[in-house]
Structure formats: structure tokens, C-alpha cells
């Protein structure tokens, strides 16, 4: 009798389960808003090297160069027309907030470390277009490109 009841219980349980064909259709979950925002932020940043940066500046005079090195490094030589906003300064974030989010910016440091760290702040402020000159002034000078003091 026990065996009969156990078999009956298993059979009823199996009948209650849906087969894959009977299962409701599942769809891929929609991309979450935060993931979509992250994708948009990534698309607003383009990494460039020295030659690409020089060509970008030549072809688009409206790009603002943001040099995130220290004032002393900036004084030793910088890209013509660059704006110095020191990444290590306590008011770095405040100074970024003063910039037009709809403008285009070429942002760099000496070799890419500080500018790479600064990218998160540019992204958080929803800048429309940032070109990250990832190899910085070091590669600019190595390429023989002009600087001003």
C-alpha cells in the first residue's frame, strides 16, 4: 500500500510539472538602465594616441584640451591652448563641473595614469564627448609634436 501511495504521489507530481513545450515563453531580460547608462558613457569616451590627438586638434579647432597634470608640469610644456585642471587638486571635480558638458574635450596627463583615473569623473558628469589621450604628453613629445610654455 505504501509503495502504491508513493508511486501515485510521484505520478501526480510529474503531471503538475510543465514540459518545456508547455512552459511560458521566456525572453531575454531587457538591458537595465544602469547598464545602458554605462554603455552610453563608454561610447562618449574615445582613446587616442599622439598622432590621432594631433590630427583631431587639426581637424576640429573647437576641441578643448584639458591637461590634468600639475601646474609645474604644465609650465614645462603643454599642448597649445590647453587648459590646466590639476587632477591632484582638491577642487578638481568642481572645476570639471564648470565645463560645458556638450563640448568636446581632449583630456590627458603625462603618461595616462591620472587621466585614466579622471575618466570616471568625466563619465559621472555626463560629458558628451571626451577623447582620452591615453599616452599623454610623454608620447606627444616623443612624436616631435609642438608644445608651448
KERODREN-8391 format. One record per atom (N, C-alpha, C, CB): residue number from 1; chain; x, y, z. Coordinates in steps of 0.02 Angstrom, whole numbers, m for minus. Atoms other than C-alpha are relative to their C-alpha. Glycine has a CB too. Example, Ala and Ser with C-alpha at 12.3 -4.5 7.8 and 13.67 -1.06 7.14 Angstrom:
1,A,45,m59,0
1,A,615,m225,390
1,A,45,60,0
1,A,m50,1,62
2,A,m42,m59,m3
2,A,684,m53,357
2,A,m39,55,37
2,A,20,23,m71
end
This chain:
1,A,41,m59,0
1,A,0,0,0
1,A,43,63,0
1,A,m47,0,60
2,A,m45,m57,m4
2,A,140,120,45
2,A,33,13,m67
2,A,52,m11,55
3,A,m31,m5,65
3,A,225,84,m117
3,A,m48,29,m52
3,A,26,m68,m23
4,A,51,m26,45
4,A,63,119,m210
4,A,m10,75,9
4,A,m66,m37,10
5,A,9,m71,m14
5,A,39,288,m124
5,A,60,41,m22
5,A,m13,10,74
6,A,m61,m34,22
6,A,218,336,m156
6,A,2,6,m76
6,A,63,m38,25
7,A,2,m2,72
7,A,201,292,m340
7,A,m52,49,m26
7,A,m13,m69,m28
8,A,53,m46,19
8,A,38,387,m352
8,A,21,73,11
8,A,m64,m15,40
9,A,m24,m67,m14
9,A,116,541,m271
9,A,51,24,m51
9,A,31,3,70
10,A,m51,m17,51
10,A,263,538,m392
10,A,m33,12,m68
10,A,52,m56,m6
11,A,35,m8,64
11,A,146,519,m540
11,A,m38,65,m2
11,A,m47,m59,m13
12,A,38,m63,m2
12,A,37,666,m485
12,A,48,59,m3
12,A,m42,3,65
13,A,m50,m54,1
13,A,191,773,m455
13,A,26,10,m71
13,A,59,m16,48
14,A,m25,m5,68
14,A,254,734,m630
14,A,m52,32,m46
14,A,19,m69,m26
15,A,53,m30,41
15,A,86,783,m705
15,A,m5,75,12
15,A,m67,m34,15
16,A,5,m71,m15
16,A,91,951,m619
16,A,56,41,m32
16,A,0,11,76
17,A,m57,m35,31
17,A,260,995,m694
17,A,m15,14,m73
17,A,64,m41,7
18,A,9,m16,70
18,A,259,1082,m860
18,A,60,m25,m39
18,A,m9,76,m11
19,A,m54,19,43
19,A,360,1014,m1000
19,A,27,63,m33
19,A,m22,m53,m54
20,A,m27,m60,32
20,A,473,1136,m1092
20,A,m47,30,m52
20,A,66,m15,m32
21,A,46,m26,50
21,A,345,1150,m1231
21,A,m58,36,32
21,A,m25,m57,m45
22,A,56,m31,m34
22,A,212,1197,m1104
22,A,21,61,41
22,A,m34,m50,45
23,A,m24,m56,m41
23,A,321,1323,m1013
23,A,m15,66,m34
23,A,76,m7,13
24,A,9,m66,31
24,A,283,1506,m1039
24,A,64,21,m35
24,A,m21,52,54
25,A,m57,m23,37
25,A,396,1585,m1166
25,A,40,49,42
25,A,m21,33,m67
26,A,m43,m47,m36
26,A,544,1672,m1088
26,A,35,42,m52
26,A,51,m37,47
27,A,m36,m44,44
27,A,627,1820,m1166
27,A,63,23,35
27,A,m43,61,m22
28,A,m60,m27,m30
28,A,797,1892,m1140
28,A,m18,61,40
28,A,53,17,m54
29,A,17,m59,m39
29,A,789,2019,m1000
29,A,25,63,m35
29,A,31,m5,70
30,A,m20,m63,29
30,A,795,2197,m1059
30,A,61,26,37
30,A,m57,52,1
31,A,m59,m30,m30
31,A,957,2289,m1029
31,A,m22,49,53
31,A,45,35,m53
32,A,19,m45,m54
32,A,945,2378,m863
32,A,22,71,m16
32,A,31,m22,67
33,A,m16,m70,14
33,A,950,2568,m862
33,A,73,16,19
33,A,m47,46,39
34,A,m69,m15,m20
34,A,1116,2571,m768
34,A,49,m29,m51
34,A,15,m28,70
35,A,m44,28,51
35,A,1195,2455,m897
35,A,m3,42,m63
35,A,m21,m73,m16
36,A,7,m43,59
36,A,1126,2565,m1036
36,A,38,65,10
36,A,m74,15,m16
37,A,m37,m61,m15
37,A,1196,2719,m950
37,A,75,m11,m4
37,A,m18,26,70
38,A,m72,16,3
38,A,1366,2635,m933
38,A,23,m6,m72
38,A,14,m65,39
39,A,m17,7,70
39,A,1365,2590,m1117
39,A,4,69,m33
39,A,m51,m44,m37
40,A,m1,m67,28
40,A,1322,2770,m1163
40,A,62,38,23
40,A,m63,39,19
41,A,m59,m34,m26
41,A,1462,2834,m1050
41,A,63,m26,m35
41,A,6,m10,76
42,A,m57,29,35
42,A,1585,2714,m1132
42,A,5,27,m71
42,A,m4,m76,m1
43,A,1,m25,68
43,A,1531,2774,m1304
43,A,20,73,m4
43,A,m68,m10,m31
44,A,m18,m71,0
44,A,1562,2955,m1254
44,A,75,10,8
44,A,m38,37,55
45,A,m73,m4,m9
45,A,1747,2916,m1224
45,A,34,m39,m55
45,A,21,m27,70
46,A,m39,32,53
46,A,1869,2877,m1364
46,A,74,7,18
46,A,m15,31,m70
47,A,m72,m2,m13
47,A,2050,2830,m1330
47,A,37,18,m64
47,A,26,m68,28
48,A,m41,m19,58
48,A,2177,2912,m1446
48,A,74,1,20
48,A,m22,70,m27
49,A,m72,m6,m12
49,A,2366,2910,m1464
49,A,23,69,m23
49,A,40,m57,m38
50,A,m27,m66,15
50,A,2480,3058,m1501
50,A,m18,23,m71
50,A,76,1,8
51,A,15,m19,69
51,A,2458,3057,m1690
51,A,m74,13,m10
51,A,24,m55,m49
52,A,72,m10,5
52,A,2270,3038,m1676
52,A,m22,64,35
52,A,m38,m60,30
53,A,16,m61,m36
53,A,2263,3178,m1548
53,A,18,61,m41
53,A,37,2,67
54,A,m22,m56,41
54,A,2363,3294,m1661
54,A,m47,10,m59
54,A,72,m11,m25
55,A,45,m5,58
55,A,2251,3255,m1810
55,A,m69,25,22
55,A,m7,m69,m35
56,A,65,m21,m27
56,A,2095,3278,m1704
56,A,0,76,13
56,A,m16,m37,65
57,A,m5,m72,m14
57,A,2154,3451,m1648
57,A,4,41,m65
57,A,61,14,44
58,A,m6,m35,64
58,A,2198,3499,m1826
58,A,m68,4,m36
58,A,52,m35,m45
59,A,63,3,37
59,A,2030,3445,m1896
59,A,m60,29,38
59,A,m15,m71,m18
60,A,55,m25,m40
60,A,1922,3509,m1752
60,A,25,52,50
60,A,m36,m58,36
61,A,m27,m52,m44
61,A,1977,3676,m1678
61,A,m45,15,61
61,A,10,63,m39
62,A,45,m13,m57
62,A,1827,3676,m1558
62,A,13,m47,59
62,A,m72,m8,m22
63,A,m16,46,m55
63,A,1900,3535,m1452
63,A,42,38,52
63,A,39,m62,m26
64,A,m37,m30,m55
64,A,1960,3595,m1282
64,A,48,m52,27
64,A,m47,26,55
65,A,m50,45,m29
65,A,2121,3515,m1221
65,A,1,12,75
65,A,71,12,m32
66,A,m2,m3,m73
66,A,2113,3477,m1035
66,A,60,m40,23
66,A,m67,m27,33
67,A,m62,29,m25
67,A,2284,3443,m960
67,A,m8,m8,76
67,A,63,45,m18
68,A,13,12,m71
68,A,2262,3361,m789
68,A,64,m8,42
68,A,m42,m62,8
69,A,m63,2,m37
69,A,2446,3372,m739
69,A,3,58,50
69,A,60,2,m48
70,A,m10,m54,m49
70,A,2512,3484,m601
70,A,18,65,m37
70,A,56,m19,51
71,A,m20,m64,31
71,A,2540,3670,m637
71,A,74,1,m19
71,A,m16,57,47
72,A,m72,1,15
72,A,2729,3640,m631
72,A,13,m40,m64
72,A,40,m30,58
73,A,m8,41,61
73,A,2717,3502,m763
73,A,m27,39,m61
73,A,m36,m68,7
74,A,31,m39,53
74,A,2602,3612,m867
74,A,46,56,m24
74,A,m67,29,24
75,A,m45,m55,16
75,A,2726,3757,m859
75,A,62,m23,m39
75,A,22,35,64
76,A,m58,27,36
76,A,2865,3644,m926
76,A,m15,m14,m73
76,A,23,m64,34
77,A,19,10,69
77,A,2770,3624,m1088
77,A,m68,m35,m5
77,A,52,m41,m37
78,A,67,28,9
78,A,2592,3589,m1144
78,A,m23,10,m72
78,A,m50,33,50
79,A,30,m7,67
79,A,2485,3574,m1299
79,A,m28,71,m5
79,A,m55,m54,m13
80,A,23,m69,10
80,A,2445,3745,m1371
80,A,m75,6,15
80,A,14,22,m73
81,A,70,m15,m17
81,A,2284,3817,m1298
81,A,m29,m44,55
81,A,m41,m7,m60
82,A,25,45,m52
82,A,2269,3684,m1163
82,A,m22,37,63
82,A,52,m52,18
83,A,23,m25,m65
83,A,2176,3717,m1001
83,A,28,m48,52
83,A,m80,4,4
84,A,m29,42,m53
84,A,2262,3654,m843
84,A,m49,m6,57
84,A,67,30,25
85,A,42,15,m59
85,A,2148,3571,m716
85,A,35,m58,35
85,A,m75,m19,m21
86,A,m42,47,m37
86,A,2260,3482,m591
86,A,m42,m55,33
86,A,41,37,53
87,A,36,57,m27
87,A,2193,3308,m553
87,A,10,m8,75
87,A,21,m64,m35
88,A,m15,9,m71
88,A,2276,3309,m382
88,A,m27,57,43
88,A,74,m7,11
89,A,27,m57,m36
89,A,2194,3474,m334
89,A,m66,m19,34
89,A,m12,59,m48
90,A,62,16,m35
90,A,2054,3463,m204
90,A,m63,25,m36
90,A,1,29,69
91,A,59,m26,35
91,A,1940,3565,m318
91,A,m5,m25,m72
91,A,2,76,0
92,A,2,28,68
92,A,1966,3457,m473
92,A,m72,m11,m23
92,A,40,m66,m3
93,A,69,15,18
93,A,1785,3398,m475
93,A,m41,63,m12
93,A,m33,m41,53
94,A,36,m64,7
94,A,1718,3575,m452
94,A,19,34,m66
94,A,15,46,59
95,A,m22,m31,63
95,A,1823,3638,m598
95,A,m28,m37,m60
95,A,77,3,m3
96,A,30,38,55
96,A,1760,3497,m709
96,A,m73,20,m9
96,A,6,m75,12
97,A,70,m18,4
97,A,1582,3546,m666
97,A,m11,67,m35
97,A,m30,3,70
98,A,5,m65,34
98,A,1616,3720,m737
98,A,3,m6,m76
98,A,55,47,25
99,A,m6,10,72
99,A,1649,3647,m910
99,A,m68,m17,m31
99,A,51,m56,m15
100,A,61,14,38
100,A,1513,3634,m1043
100,A,m3,m74,m16
100,A,m2,43,m65
101,A,6,72,10
101,A,1453,3453,m1044
101,A,m10,m19,m74
101,A,m58,m27,41
102,A,13,14,70
102,A,1406,3468,m1228
102,A,61,11,m45
102,A,m57,43,m25
103,A,m60,m11,39
103,A,1581,3518,m1283
103,A,39,m65,m11
103,A,45,51,35
104,A,m45,57,12
104,A,1716,3401,m1347
104,A,66,16,33
104,A,9,m14,m77
105,A,m61,m9,m39
105,A,1872,3376,m1242
105,A,52,m53,m17
105,A,m15,0,74
106,A,m57,45,5
106,A,2043,3300,m1269
106,A,34,5,68
106,A,50,20,m60
107,A,m25,m1,m69
107,A,2099,3252,m1094
107,A,61,m44,6
107,A,m55,m22,50
108,A,m62,38,m7
108,A,2273,3195,m1045
108,A,39,20,62
108,A,44,9,m62
109,A,m49,m16,m52
109,A,2412,3191,m915
109,A,69,m13,m30
109,A,m13,m43,67
110,A,m67,13,26
110,A,2595,3143,m931
110,A,5,m66,m38
110,A,50,0,58
111,A,m7,65,33
111,A,2579,2958,m972
111,A,m63,m43,3
111,A,56,m38,32
112,A,63,36,2
112,A,2397,2905,m947
112,A,m28,m21,67
112,A,8,m59,m41
113,A,24,23,m65
113,A,2385,2862,m762
113,A,m54,45,31
113,A,58,m5,48
114,A,48,m46,m31
114,A,2300,3016,m693
114,A,m60,13,m45
114,A,33,66,16
115,A,56,m12,45
115,A,2196,3047,m848
115,A,m47,m61,m1
115,A,25,16,m71
116,A,41,60,m4
116,A,2136,2866,m840
116,A,m44,1,62
116,A,44,m62,0
117,A,40,m6,m61
117,A,2080,2896,m661
117,A,m52,55,m5
117,A,46,13,60
118,A,47,m56,7
118,A,1997,3060,m708
118,A,m60,m17,m43
118,A,37,60,m29
119,A,55,18,45
119,A,1888,2975,m838
119,A,m65,m14,37
119,A,19,m61,m41
120,A,61,15,m37
120,A,1767,2914,m705
120,A,m38,63,19
120,A,16,m41,62
121,A,34,m62,m18
121,A,1731,3093,m655
121,A,m31,32,m62
121,A,50,48,32
122,A,29,m25,62
122,A,1704,3147,m836
122,A,m64,m39,m15
122,A,50,m6,m59
123,A,59,41,14
123,A,1584,3000,m857
123,A,m56,15,49
123,A,19,m75,5
124,A,51,m14,m51
124,A,1493,3037,m694
124,A,m36,66,m14
124,A,31,1,70
125,A,30,m65,15
125,A,1463,3215,m753
125,A,m34,1,m69
125,A,53,54,2
126,A,35,8,64
126,A,1392,3151,m919
126,A,26,47,m55
126,A,m73,12,9
127,A,m27,m38,55
127,A,1511,3240,m1036
127,A,m19,m34,m65
127,A,78,8,6
128,A,23,26,63
128,A,1452,3219,m1214
128,A,55,m36,m39
128,A,m28,56,m42
129,A,m54,30,38
129,A,1621,3183,m1295
129,A,68,15,30
129,A,m2,24,m72
130,A,m67,m6,m29
130,A,1791,3151,m1216
130,A,47,m45,m40
130,A,1,m18,76
131,A,m53,38,31
131,A,1945,3097,m1311
131,A,54,m7,52
131,A,27,36,m66
132,A,m52,13,m50
132,A,2064,3015,m1189
132,A,65,m12,m35
132,A,m20,m60,45
133,A,m67,5,29
133,A,2241,3047,m1248
133,A,39,m43,49
133,A,34,71,m11
134,A,m22,48,m50
134,A,2295,2890,m1158
134,A,75,m6,9
134,A,m27,m66,m18
135,A,m73,5,m7
135,A,2482,2902,m1189
135,A,31,67,20
135,A,31,m23,m65
136,A,m19,m64,m30
136,A,2493,3085,m1137
136,A,58,38,m31
136,A,15,m11,68
137,A,m53,m45,24
137,A,2625,3218,m1154
137,A,65,m36,m15
137,A,12,54,52
138,A,m61,38,13
138,A,2764,3091,m1147
138,A,3,m21,m74
138,A,5,m61,46
139,A,0,22,70
139,A,2713,3019,m1315
139,A,m7,59,m48
139,A,m57,m50,m12
140,A,6,m60,41
140,A,2669,3192,m1383
140,A,70,26,m16
140,A,m42,55,36
141,A,m69,m23,9
141,A,2850,3247,m1356
141,A,40,m49,m42
141,A,34,12,67
142,A,m37,51,38
142,A,2919,3081,m1422
142,A,m17,2,m74
142,A,m15,m69,29
143,A,21,m5,70
143,A,2820,3108,m1582
143,A,24,65,m32
143,A,m77,m5,m5
144,A,m27,m62,26
144,A,2903,3278,m1601
144,A,m54,52,m13
144,A,37,m13,m64
145,A,54,m48,9
145,A,2739,3373,m1589
145,A,12,62,40
145,A,m68,m32,19
146,A,m16,m64,m33
146,A,2742,3557,m1538
146,A,m33,9,68
146,A,m21,57,m45
147,A,26,m19,m66
147,A,2721,3619,m1361
147,A,12,75,10
147,A,34,m42,58
148,A,m13,m70,m19
148,A,2711,3791,m1284
148,A,9,2,75
148,A,m59,47,m22
149,A,m12,m7,m72
149,A,2768,3851,m1115
149,A,m35,61,27
149,A,76,6,15
end
